[in-house]
Amino acid sequence: MTGQPKSAQLQALYQDKRMDPAHRQRIDAAIHMQGRGWLTGRAGGRPWTLSRTNRVVACFGALCILAIISPLLLGLAVLVKFSSPGPVFFVQKRTGYRGRAFGMYKFRTMVANAEALKDSVRHLNKHGADAIDFKIDKDPRVTPIGQWLRRSSLDELPNLFNVVLGDMRLVGPRPTSFNAYRYKDNHLARLSIYPGMTGLWQISGRSDIDFDQRVELDLSYINEQSLMLDLKILFKTPFKVFSGHGAS
């Protein structure tokens, strides 16, 4: 039997949460620290995105959604399992709050060895072969069921587990598959809050915009963060997702 045990692979996803001091200083220097509490306006308080209220509301909301859609999740798991060889879930290393790495859960939409094939299809990257962001239209590694899951964004429903675990929130910048070491200085401020399942990017073009434009939207969200803005984004997300616009 080849390869690492599953437990060892998951452990490896979390081993680099602590980065070297020099890189942490680089992130700290770039992060714009919000200085007022979201509810009281008190100087030095927690902004909405970092508040305990946000954490509790996001966790409770995710648990409620998981309970409601559990039959759908089971049906999708069966489809993925029997459509192609490989596991039901794909756990991908993503970059979250302050550059910490975590394993993000998704339904598997690609062939089992998709990560090993990444370099062979890099020239198909819609943002350019050397771009920091990686997105391919009609990716040859995607399975037939995976194409439908991606088009409908149903592959991202397991992100709800990450919200419950505390690695993500319902609303926030989308976590990147590349680490914070590859971020430019003007990108790092997006790491000042927890990543989210949805955000301004998803309701403003999704994969049709490049990473620099995504960062602009993320910084706009950080500057305007509030409970009402989150509710507005959550309300608009299903309509954008069901339209399939920008998905790939």
C-alpha positions as CSV (number, residue, x, y, z in Angstrom):
1,M,0.0,0.0,0.0
2,T,1.4,3.4,-1.0
3,G,0.8,6.9,0.2
4,Q,0.4,8.4,3.7
5,P,-2.4,7.2,6.0
6,K,-5.4,9.6,5.9
7,S,-4.8,10.7,9.5
8,A,-1.2,11.7,8.6
9,Q,-2.4,13.7,5.6
10,L,-4.9,15.6,7.7
11,Q,-2.3,16.3,10.4
12,A,0.0,17.7,7.7
13,L,-2.6,20.3,6.8
14,Y,-2.4,21.8,10.2
15,Q,1.3,21.6,11.0
16,D,2.2,25.0,9.5
17,K,-0.4,27.2,11.3
18,R,2.5,28.9,13.1
19,M,4.7,30.7,10.5
20,D,8.1,32.1,10.9
21,P,8.4,35.4,12.9
22,A,9.5,37.5,9.9
23,H,6.5,36.5,7.9
24,R,4.1,37.1,10.8
25,Q,5.6,40.6,11.1
26,R,5.0,41.2,7.4
27,I,1.4,40.2,7.8
28,D,0.9,42.3,11.0
29,A,2.4,45.3,9.2
30,A,-0.1,45.0,6.3
31,I,-3.2,44.2,8.3
32,H,-5.5,47.1,9.0
33,M,-6.7,46.5,12.5
34,Q,-10.3,47.7,13.0
35,G,-10.3,49.9,16.1
36,R,-14.0,50.0,17.2
37,G,-16.5,47.5,18.6
38,W,-19.2,46.5,16.1
39,L,-22.1,47.0,18.5
40,T,-20.9,49.8,20.9
41,G,-18.5,51.7,18.7
42,R,-16.0,51.5,21.6
43,A,-12.4,52.2,20.6
44,G,-10.4,49.0,20.9
45,G,-13.4,46.7,20.7
46,R,-13.9,43.8,18.3
47,P,-15.2,44.5,14.8
48,W,-18.1,42.5,13.5
49,T,-16.1,40.0,11.6
50,L,-13.9,39.1,14.6
51,S,-16.7,39.3,17.3
52,R,-17.8,36.4,19.4
53,T,-21.3,37.1,18.2
54,N,-20.3,36.5,14.6
55,R,-18.6,33.2,15.6
56,V,-21.7,32.0,17.5
57,V,-24.2,33.1,14.8
58,A,-22.1,31.5,12.0
59,C,-21.8,28.2,13.9
60,F,-25.5,28.1,14.8
61,G,-26.5,29.0,11.3
62,A,-24.2,26.3,9.8
63,L,-25.6,23.7,12.1
64,C,-29.1,24.6,11.2
65,I,-28.3,24.5,7.5
66,L,-26.6,21.1,7.9
67,A,-29.6,19.6,9.6
68,I,-32.0,20.9,7.0
69,I,-29.9,19.8,4.0
70,S,-28.6,16.5,5.4
71,P,-30.7,14.4,2.9
72,L,-29.2,16.4,0.1
73,L,-25.7,15.9,1.4
74,L,-26.2,12.2,1.6
75,G,-27.6,12.0,-1.9
76,L,-24.6,14.0,-3.3
77,A,-22.2,11.8,-1.4
78,V,-23.6,8.7,-3.0
79,L,-23.4,10.3,-6.5
80,V,-19.7,11.3,-6.0
81,K,-18.8,7.9,-4.5
82,F,-20.2,5.9,-7.4
83,S,-19.4,8.3,-10.3
84,S,-15.7,7.8,-10.2
85,P,-13.0,6.1,-8.1
86,G,-11.8,8.1,-5.0
87,P,-13.1,9.6,-1.8
88,V,-16.3,11.5,-1.4
89,F,-14.7,14.5,0.2
90,F,-11.7,16.5,-1.0
91,V,-9.8,18.2,1.8
92,Q,-7.7,21.0,0.3
93,K,-5.1,23.0,2.1
94,R,-6.3,26.6,2.2
95,T,-5.0,29.9,3.7
96,G,-7.2,31.5,6.4
97,Y,-7.1,34.1,9.2
98,R,-3.7,35.7,9.5
99,G,-2.2,33.2,7.0
100,R,-3.0,30.1,9.0
101,A,-3.4,26.9,7.0
102,F,-6.5,24.7,7.4
103,G,-8.1,21.8,5.6
104,M,-11.2,23.0,3.7
105,Y,-13.9,20.4,3.0
106,K,-15.5,20.0,-0.4
107,F,-17.2,17.3,-2.4
108,R,-14.6,15.8,-4.7
109,T,-15.2,17.1,-8.3
110,M,-12.0,15.9,-9.9
111,V,-10.2,12.7,-10.5
112,A,-8.5,11.3,-7.5
113,N,-4.9,12.4,-8.6
114,A,-5.9,15.9,-9.6
115,E,-3.3,17.6,-7.5
116,A,-0.5,15.6,-9.0
117,L,-1.7,16.7,-12.5
118,K,-1.9,20.4,-11.6
119,D,1.4,21.3,-13.2
120,S,0.5,19.5,-16.4
121,V,-2.5,21.8,-16.9
122,R,-1.1,25.0,-15.5
123,H,-0.8,26.4,-19.1
124,L,-4.6,26.4,-19.3
125,N,-5.0,28.8,-16.3
126,K,-7.5,31.4,-17.4
127,H,-5.6,34.1,-15.5
128,G,-2.2,33.1,-17.1
129,A,0.3,30.3,-16.5
130,D,2.2,32.4,-14.0
131,A,-0.8,34.0,-12.2
132,I,-1.1,33.6,-8.5
133,D,-4.7,32.5,-8.8
134,F,-5.5,29.2,-10.5
135,K,-8.7,28.6,-12.4
136,I,-9.4,26.6,-15.6
137,D,-12.5,26.7,-17.7
138,K,-13.5,23.1,-18.8
139,D,-10.7,21.6,-16.6
140,P,-9.9,18.2,-18.0
141,R,-9.4,16.8,-14.5
142,V,-13.1,17.4,-13.6
143,T,-15.5,14.5,-13.6
144,P,-18.9,14.7,-15.3
145,I,-20.7,14.8,-11.9
146,G,-18.0,17.3,-10.7
147,Q,-18.9,19.6,-13.6
148,W,-22.5,19.8,-12.4
149,L,-21.5,20.2,-8.8
150,R,-19.2,23.1,-9.6
151,R,-21.8,24.7,-11.9
152,S,-24.3,24.6,-9.1
153,S,-21.7,25.3,-6.4
154,L,-23.1,22.3,-4.5
155,D,-19.5,21.0,-4.1
156,E,-18.9,23.8,-1.6
157,L,-21.7,22.8,0.9
158,P,-19.2,20.8,3.0
159,N,-17.6,24.2,3.8
160,L,-20.3,24.3,6.5
161,F,-18.2,21.9,8.5
162,N,-15.4,24.4,8.4
163,V,-17.7,27.1,9.7
164,V,-18.7,24.8,12.6
165,L,-15.0,24.1,13.4
166,G,-14.3,27.8,13.4
167,D,-11.8,27.9,10.5
168,M,-14.4,29.9,8.4
169,R,-17.4,32.1,8.7
170,L,-20.5,32.2,6.6
171,V,-19.4,35.5,5.0
172,G,-15.8,36.7,4.3
173,P,-13.0,36.5,1.8
174,R,-12.7,33.2,0.0
175,P,-9.7,31.3,1.3
176,T,-6.9,30.8,-1.3
177,S,-5.3,27.5,-2.3
178,F,-1.9,29.2,-2.2
179,N,-0.2,30.2,1.0
180,A,0.4,33.7,2.4
181,Y,4.1,33.6,1.4
182,R,2.9,34.2,-2.2
183,Y,0.7,37.2,-1.3
184,K,1.9,40.6,-2.4
185,D,2.0,43.2,0.4
186,N,-1.2,44.8,-0.8
187,H,-3.0,41.4,-0.7
188,L,-2.2,40.7,3.0
189,A,-4.9,42.9,4.5
190,R,-7.5,40.4,3.4
191,L,-6.1,38.0,6.0
192,S,-7.2,40.3,8.8
193,I,-10.5,38.4,9.1
194,Y,-11.7,34.9,8.8
195,P,-12.5,33.5,5.4
196,G,-16.1,32.8,4.4
197,M,-18.2,30.5,2.3
198,T,-19.6,33.5,0.4
199,G,-18.7,37.2,0.1
200,L,-18.7,40.2,-2.2
201,W,-16.7,38.2,-4.8
202,Q,-19.4,35.6,-5.2
203,I,-22.2,38.1,-5.8
204,S,-20.0,40.4,-8.0
205,G,-18.7,38.1,-10.7
206,R,-17.3,35.1,-8.9
207,S,-14.5,33.4,-11.0
208,D,-14.8,35.9,-13.9
209,I,-12.6,38.4,-12.0
210,D,-8.9,38.1,-11.2
211,F,-7.3,38.0,-7.8
212,D,-6.4,41.7,-7.6
213,Q,-10.1,42.5,-8.2
214,R,-11.1,40.0,-5.6
215,V,-8.7,41.7,-3.1
216,E,-10.4,45.1,-3.8
217,L,-13.8,43.5,-3.0
218,D,-12.4,41.9,0.1
219,L,-10.9,45.1,1.4
220,S,-14.2,46.9,0.7
221,Y,-16.0,44.3,2.7
222,I,-13.6,44.6,5.6
223,N,-14.0,48.4,5.6
224,E,-17.8,48.2,5.5
225,Q,-18.3,45.0,7.6
226,S,-21.6,44.8,9.5
227,L,-24.3,42.3,10.4
228,M,-26.6,44.0,7.8
229,L,-24.0,43.6,5.1
230,D,-23.6,39.9,5.9
231,L,-27.4,39.4,5.7
232,K,-27.5,41.3,2.4
233,I,-24.7,39.1,0.9
234,L,-26.3,35.9,2.3
235,F,-29.6,36.9,0.7
236,K,-28.1,37.6,-2.7
237,T,-25.8,34.5,-2.9
238,P,-28.4,31.8,-3.8
239,F,-29.7,33.9,-6.7
240,K,-26.2,34.4,-8.1
241,V,-25.3,30.7,-7.5
242,F,-28.5,29.4,-9.2
243,S,-27.8,31.6,-12.2
244,G,-24.5,29.8,-12.6
245,H,-22.8,33.0,-13.7
246,G,-19.1,33.0,-13.3
247,A,-18.9,29.4,-12.0
248,S,-16.3,27.0,-13.5
